[in-house]
Amino acid sequence: MNNRDYSYEAMGRRLDSGLADRGITPDDLAAMMPDGVTGYVVREWIRGRTKIPIDKACLICDIFNWPLDRLAVRGPEAVI
């Protein structure tokens, strides 16, 4: 068994960390995304209350220049 945290809460923590590292607010991120994503929605992702759809997760990773598994599975220490 691995110790990876696949929960919505863990993804939210990773998203929040990425935002903080870049000085981006949830509203800023929402403005960078198409399809009516709002700051409220981003904050719900951060809190782990709702899942991040795969298409939005891919966009977030493009914005952060991250591989998808950094947001979805692993912390920054796992990415080389």
Secondary structure, DSSP 8 states (H G I E B T S, - for coil): ------SHHHHHHHHHHHHHHHT--HHHHHHHSSTT--HHHHHHHHHTSS---HHHHHHHHHHHT--HHHHHT--GGG--
